[in-house]
Amino acid sequence: MDDNCRVLDLEIQPVIFRAIAVKHPTITLDSAKSLAIKLVKVLPAHFELIQKLQLLERPKTRKLGRADFVEHNLQHAAKLHPAPSREKPKEGSHSPLDAHHRLCAFHGRAFAVRCQEAMRCFYSQELERVMPNAHAFPAEKFRASKDMLLEGGILSPEEIIEVGSASVGLIERVHSPDYVRAIEYGQLGLKEQILLGLPAGPGLFARSAGEVEATRLACQAALTEGIGVCLAGGKHHAYRDRGIDQSVFNDVAIAIRDLQSRQPNIRIMVVDTDAHRGSGTATLLAGDPRVFTYSIHVRHDTPAQAHSAGTLDVETVRYVEGAMYLNQLFSSLARALDAFSPDLVIWISGADNHQDDRHGQMYLSAEDLRHRDEVLLGAFIKNRIPVAVLYGGGSNRQPEFTARLHHNTIATAKKIASIHRGL
């Protein structure tokens, strides 16, 4: 295989071929490939062009229903890959159904190429920084989960990509300059530090800006490769001018505004299954029709957060058990995806739903969480919805178990992405 074909197979050919097939439904496979190879020689193969073509030309995502989550989408395989028409076409012609079959089949192979064997996971060494007087902050979970993923052979060292810090200008697309400066120079007042739950200091800015950059790059990787992972992220309690509950900068909102600056019409869904309401994210993104915020959480928010409703908020009873929780999750998320067809899902997974978490007030087992992960990731990946996976919260009574739960989510993501490479 020559270099041109190799580049095409990795990222450009699926996009261009799909555009050709949509515009010329009767074109043969060989002719379309030849035309795609000619086109790529005159097109710059850079990130933004590829993403613009994907959003312009990729078929609309099929609306998902409850069965997609409960049955792992298996019953819809025939719809995604319809059988060719049994009617013999006239010589030299191609039936519309046959053309549609070829397009669907290639689209599946294109997504399979994007969900390649390597799954890029973004990480910042600053996450391991020890914060003075931050006893309740589970900083050790980031390093521990990363080590588990490496030691267990789930990820290779090449799949974990060290990132730098997000720029101040990028962070200020969402947060007020005064608040960003107060974090950067350690000038938060005592009241603000109490609400944040973390001490002010230069180390806090470096740690939080690194997490923002990891989330931003995970979202970009998801759009070009089908899936991207931030081995942290999901700080959904950060507002424009303040942070609450250990959320300094709202990495999800910042990543979305960054993507929108490149692709103004991109449609993004935030799926937040952390045990707590994503109040900061909902507030920062409120009123934007291009963004759908979904959150399923325990009904125990403080008055300051209660007014910050997202597009769809689902409340559970305290100490909800697995069967009830999963039923609420699958049915309500199916409704959300029936109402909104996203170009990207940003999933804040959460490990604080576990029955031994100190703050989550849910009663899910590790097996319940594994089932949650398998069904959601299966639905997104099988239906070719790019997904960025973030950790969210988790503070288990057994600290090392928080890391294990995050490890399980990433291991499930790798397994399902690998299975559907051959879709």
N, C-alpha and C positions, 0 to 999 in steps of 0.2 A: 504493500500500500504506500503510495507516495505521500509527501508531506501535506499537500493540499487536501487529499481525502482524509488524512488523519485529523487535521484541524476541523474539517467539516463534520466528521463523526463526533467529535468532542462537543461542539457547541453551535456552530453556525449552520451546518447542513440541515438539521431538523427545522430550524426557523425558516430558512429560505425555501426549503422543499415544501413545507406546509403552506407557505404563501403561494407558491406556484400551483400546488394542488387545489387550493381553494379557488384561485382565479381561473385555472384551466382544468376542470374536473375530468376531462376525457384524456388527458395527457398520459402517456405510458410511463411506467416507473423508470425505465432506462433513460428516456428523453428528459424527464424531470431531474434526474441525477446529473445528467450532462449539463443541463442549463444551470443547475445550482453551482456546479464546479466552475463554470464560466463566470457566473455572477460574483462568486466569492473573491475572485482575483482582483476585482475592482472595488471591493467593499472593505473598509478598515475593520479589522476584527477586534473591536474593543467593547468593553462592558456595556456602555450606554446604548450603543447601536443594537447589540444583541437583545437587550431588554426591551427597547422600543419596538423592535420587530416582533418579539414574542407577544407583547401586549396588543399590538395592532392586528396580528394575524392568527393568534391561537384561538381555536374554537371556544365558544362560551362553555364554562363549566356546567355540566349537567347538575340540576338541582338535586340535592341529596334528601332522602327521606329517612324515617326512623329505621327502616329495615337495613339501611346502609350501615348503621352503627351496630345494631343488634346481631345481624348476620354477617358482618365483615364484608358486605358488598358482593358476596359470591353469586347471589342470584341475579346480579346485574351484568355479569360477564358477557352474556349474549347481546345485551344492548350496547355495550361499549365496543364489542367486536362482532357486528352482525355477520351472519353467514352470507357468502356470495349468492346471487340469484341463481336459481336452478335453470331459469330460462336461458337458452343458448342465444347470445347476442348475434346480430348480423355481422357478417364478415367485415372487419375494419372498423367496427363500432364498439362502444363500451356503454353498458347500461349505467344509469345514475346510481343504482344500488351498488354495482361493482366498483364504481369510482369512490363512493362513500366508504366501502369496505377497505379499499386500498388506503384511503386517507386515514381512517381510524387505525388500521394496522400500523401504518408508518408513525402516526402520532404516538402510539404505544411504544414503538421502538425508540422514538425520539426521547420520550420521557425516561425510558429505561437507560438510555445513554446518559441523560442528565443525572439520574440516580445511580451514579457510578459506584464502583466498589469502595473508593475512598469517600469518607463522609467528613467534610471539613468542620472542625470544632474550634472555636475561638476562645482564647484564655489570656488573662493578664496576671503576671506574677504579683502585681500590686494587690490582688485579691488575698494574698497570703500575709499581707502586712498586718502585724499585731497592733490593734488599736488600744491605747491605754484607757483604762477605766470603762471598757466596753464589754463587760462580763457576759451580758446576755446575747452578744452578737456571735453567731456560730461561724466564725471565719475559717475554722479548721475544715469545714465540710468541702470547701472548694479544692484544696490540695488533696484531701483524702479521696474524694470521688474521682479526681483525675488519676490518682495513683491506682485506684481500683480498676479503672477502665484500661489502663496500660498493663497492669500486672495480669489481668484476666484475659488479655489478648483481644478485647473488644475493639480497642483503638490502637493504631500504630503510632509511634512518636511523630511520624510525618503528618498525621491527621490532626494533631493538636498544634494550632498556629498561635504563636505569641503575638499579642497586639500592643500597640502603644496607647497613648491617651487621646481621647477625643479633644478637639480644639475648643477653646472657650467660645469662639464664634458659633460653632455647631451647637453647643449646649445652650447658648443664648437664643437659639431659635424657639426654645420652649420656656426657658427659665429667665427670670428678670436679671439684668446685669448686676443689680445690688446683691441679690441672693447668691449669684455665682461668685462674685467677689468675696462675699463673706465666707463662703466655703473655701475658696482658694487661699485666702490669707488668714484663716482661722479666727474670724471676727464674729462668729455667731454669739448672740447673747445667751445668758443662762437659760431663759425660758425656751428659746429655740432649740438649744441643745437637749433639754429635757424632752421636748416633743419629738425630736429626731431620735433620741435614744442612743446617740453617739457623740463623743467629744469632738469639738472643733480642733482643727490643726491641718497643716499642709498635707500630711499623709492621707487625710480624708478625701481631699480633692483628687489626688493621684489615683487612689483606689477606685473612686466613683467614676472618674473620667475614663479609666481603663475598662470598666464594666460597660459603659456606654459604647465605647468603640467596638467591643466584642459583640454586643447585640447588633450594632449597625452592620458589621461585616457578616454576621450570621444571616441577616435578612437579605443582603446582596447575594450571598452564596445560595440561599434558598431559591431565589429567582432564576439563577443561571444553572443550578444543578439539581433542583427539585427539593432539596433539604439542606438546611444549615443549622448549626448548633452553637449556642453560647453556653459555655460551662459556668454559668452564673446568670445574672439578669433577672428581669421581671420586677423591678422596683416600682410597683404600681401605686404607692402611697405618696409619691412626691408631687407637689403642686407647683405652680409657677413661681411662687415666692417663698416656699417653705417645704421642709421635708418632715415626714411623720413616720414613726415606726421603722426606723433604720433604712428608709428609702430617701437617698440624698438627691439624685438626679433621676428623672423618669426616662430610663433608657428606651422604653418602647415608644413613647411619644416622640422622642428625639429622632429615633431611627425612622419613624413614619414621616416626619417632616423632611428629613433628608431625602428619602425616596421620592416624596412628592415634588421636591425641588428639581429632581431629574425627570420624573414622569408624572406630570400633573394629574393625569386621569387614572392613575393606578387605584384599584379598589382593594382595601386591606381590611381583614377581619382580625380583631384581637380576641382570642379565646383564652379566658382566664379561669383556670380550674384550681388556682390557689384557694385555700380555705377562707380567705378574707376578700372582701369587695375591693376591686381595683378602682377606688374612688378618685385617686389623682389622675389616672389615665382617662377615666370617663370625663372628668372635668376639663382636662386639657384638650381633648378631642371632640368635645360636645359641639353639635351643630355642623359637623363636617359630613356631608352626605357620602363622601368617598370612603368613610371609615365606619365600621360596625364594631361596637364593643360589647362583647358577651362576657358575663361573669356569673359563676355559680359559687355561692358562699354561705357561710353561717349567718343567721339573722341575729347579729349582736353588735352592729356598728355603733360608734359614738355619735352623738348629735352633730358634731362637726362634719362627719362623713356622710350622714344619712341623706343629705340633699343631693349628693353627687351621683345621680342615676346614670347608668350607661344605656346603650340602645336596648339591650335586654339583660335585666338583672334577675337571677333566679335565687331565691332564698331557701335554705334548708333549715330544718329544726336543729337545735343543738344536739350534738352527739349522734348525728344521723349515722345509720349503719349502711353497709355496703350496698345491699340490694335496693334500698330506697334511693340512695344517692345516685347510683348508676342509672336507675330508671328515670329520675329527674334530669340527669345530665343528657342522656341519649335522646330523650324525647324533646327537650327544650332546644338542644343544639341543632337537631334536625329541623325544627321550626326556623331557627335563625338562618340556617343555610338554604332553606326554602325561600326566605325573604331577601337574601343578599348573596350574590355570586362573587366570591373574592378572587383576585389575582394572586393574593398572598395571604396566608394565615400566620399570625404570630401567636404561638401557643405558650402561655405561662403555665407550666405544668403543675408545680407545687408538690411538696412532700409533707406539708403541714396538715394534710387530711388524715394522716395516720393516727391510729387510736392512742399512741403513746407520745404524740406531739405535745409540747408544753403549752402551746397557744392556739392550736387549730380548732379545738372543740368539735371535731368530727370523730367517728369511730370506724374508720376503714382499716382493713388489714392490708398487709403488703400484697396479698393476692388480689384484693379489690383494686388496688392501685395499678397493678400489672395489667389487669383486665381493662381498666380505663385507658391505659397507654396503648394497648394493642388495638382496641376498637377505634380510638380517635386517630391514631397514626395510620391505621389501615384504611380508614375512610378517606383521609386527606391524600395519602400517597396513591392509593389505588385509583382514586378519581382525579389524579394528576393536578392536585392543588398544591403548589409550592408551600412548604411549611418551615418556619424558623422555630426551633425548640429552645425554650429558656427554662431555667431552674425554678424560679419563684421561691417561695419561703419554705422553711423547714427548720424546726428546732426540737428534735426528738429528745426524750428523757435519756436515751442512750445516744450520745453525740455521734458516735461512729455509724449509727443506723440511719441518720439523716443522709450521710454520704452514700450509704448503700441504696437508699431509695432513689436518690438522684442518679446513681449509677444504673439502676434498673431501667429508668426511663430512657437513658441514652442507649443502653444495650438493646432495648426494644426498638428504638428508632433505627439503629444500625441493622437489626435483623429484618425488619419489615422493608426498609429501603433495599436491602440486598435481595429479598424475595422478589420484589417487583421490578428489579432490573430486567428481568426476562418477560415482563408483561406483554 
